[in-house]
Amino acid sequence: MAKHTSDINIKVSLDENKIPETLKWTAEDGGVSNEEAKAIFLSVWDHKNKEALRIDLWTKDMPLDEMKIFFHQTLSAMSDTFHRATNDEKMTATMRDFCDYFAEKLELKK
């Protein structure tokens, strides 16, 4: 039996066309309470079906330039997580090279 449980909650307010207008999230163990976000990418591994399930949401007022930065930072974080999870140096380097290429093509790094 778990000694402690922790909840992470996401509240999505939708317009009449079911497009997200606001995203708010709470993770009390992380010190986050009803904080606004403009985008959320959530992946969950379904071990029974061996597939990733995703929820990708962003508000209709999410600026395009910020979305590009969000993608870059998410890809970079995934590279770091991949390294911690697998210790695969070669593929991690390849992923980081792609992140650099991504940033260069989108002119994110000045």
Backbone torsions as a table, in degrees:
resi	resn	phi	psi	omega
1	MET	NA	139.1	179.9
2	ALA	-66.3	139.3	178.7
3	LYS	-82.9	-21.8	-178.2
4	HIS	-152.0	141.1	172.2
5	THR	-120.4	155.3	-178.2
6	SER	-137.8	133.0	179.3
7	ASP	-104.1	140.4	170.0
8	ILE	-121.2	121.8	-176.3
9	ASN	-117.6	141.8	177.0
10	ILE	-126.5	124.8	177.1
11	LYS	-110.1	126.9	-178.0
12	VAL	-117.3	119.9	173.9
13	SER	-98.0	126.7	-175.6
14	LEU	-109.5	151.7	172.6
15	ASP	-84.5	-173.6	-177.3
16	GLU	-63.7	-20.8	178.3
17	ASN	-98.7	12.5	179.9
18	LYS	63.1	32.8	173.8
19	ILE	-97.4	131.5	-179.2
20	PRO	-60.2	129.0	174.3
21	GLU	-100.6	-39.9	176.4
22	THR	-138.4	148.0	174.7
23	LEU	-126.9	128.1	176.8
24	LYS	-132.4	141.5	-178.6
25	TRP	-135.1	151.9	-179.5
26	THR	-134.5	131.7	173.2
27	ALA	-142.5	85.2	-170.9
28	GLU	-59.0	-36.1	178.0
29	ASP	-65.6	-23.1	177.9
30	GLY	-96.1	3.8	178.7
31	GLY	77.9	21.0	-179.0
32	VAL	-109.1	125.9	-179.0
33	SER	-133.9	109.2	174.7
34	ASN	54.1	43.4	-179.8
35	GLU	-83.8	141.4	179.0
36	GLU	-79.5	142.9	174.2
37	ALA	-133.8	154.3	176.4
38	LYS	-99.4	-18.2	179.4
39	ALA	-154.4	149.3	177.4
40	ILE	-142.7	128.5	171.0
41	PHE	-116.6	122.4	-180.0
42	LEU	-127.6	126.9	177.0
43	SER	-119.3	138.3	179.2
44	VAL	-130.4	132.6	-179.9
45	TRP	-88.8	120.1	174.1
46	ASP	-91.8	98.1	-174.8
47	HIS	-70.1	-25.3	179.5
48	LYS	-68.0	-43.2	-178.4
49	ASN	-98.0	-0.7	179.7
50	LYS	53.6	52.5	179.3
51	GLU	-148.4	151.9	176.5
52	ALA	-87.4	133.7	174.5
53	LEU	-107.6	140.5	-173.1
54	ARG	-130.8	149.9	166.1
55	ILE	-127.6	114.7	178.1
56	ASP	-117.6	112.3	-178.3
57	LEU	-129.8	143.4	170.8
58	TRP	-149.3	149.8	-178.9
59	THR	-76.4	156.3	-177.4
60	LYS	-68.2	-15.0	177.2
61	ASP	-101.7	15.0	175.7
62	MET	-66.4	118.9	-179.4
63	PRO	-66.4	139.8	-178.4
64	LEU	-59.2	-41.5	-179.9
65	ASP	-64.1	-36.2	177.2
66	GLU	-71.7	-33.8	177.5
67	MET	-62.8	-40.1	178.1
68	LYS	-63.5	-41.5	177.5
69	ILE	-66.0	-42.1	178.8
70	PHE	-59.4	-44.9	177.5
71	PHE	-61.0	-47.0	-179.2
72	HIS	-59.8	-46.8	-179.2
73	GLN	-65.6	-35.9	178.2
74	THR	-67.1	-44.4	178.2
75	LEU	-63.0	-41.0	178.5
76	SER	-63.9	-43.1	178.5
77	ALA	-64.6	-37.4	177.8
78	MET	-64.0	-36.5	176.8
79	SER	-61.6	-45.3	179.1
80	ASP	-64.1	-43.1	179.5
81	THR	-64.7	-40.8	177.7
82	PHE	-58.3	-43.7	179.7
83	HIS	-62.7	-46.4	179.6
84	ARG	-62.9	-36.2	-176.0
85	ALA	-78.9	-31.7	-172.1
86	THR	-118.4	-21.7	-173.9
87	ASN	58.4	26.8	179.5
88	ASP	-87.9	95.3	-175.7
89	GLU	-62.6	-43.9	-174.7
90	LYS	-64.3	-48.3	-179.4
91	MET	-70.5	-33.9	176.0
92	THR	-61.0	-43.3	178.1
93	ALA	-61.9	-39.7	178.3
94	THR	-63.9	-43.0	179.5
95	MET	-64.5	-41.2	179.5
96	ARG	-67.2	-36.1	174.9
97	ASP	-61.0	-42.7	177.9
98	PHE	-62.5	-41.0	178.8
99	CYS	-60.8	-40.0	176.4
100	ASP	-64.1	-43.3	177.9
101	TYR	-62.3	-44.6	178.9
102	PHE	-57.3	-49.0	-179.8
103	ALA	-63.5	-40.0	179.1
104	GLU	-63.8	-47.8	-177.9
105	LYS	-65.1	-32.3	178.3
106	LEU	-90.6	2.7	-179.1
107	GLU	54.0	45.8	179.8
108	LEU	-86.2	-26.1	179.6
109	LYS	-104.5	122.4	-178.8
110	LYS	-93.1	NA	NA
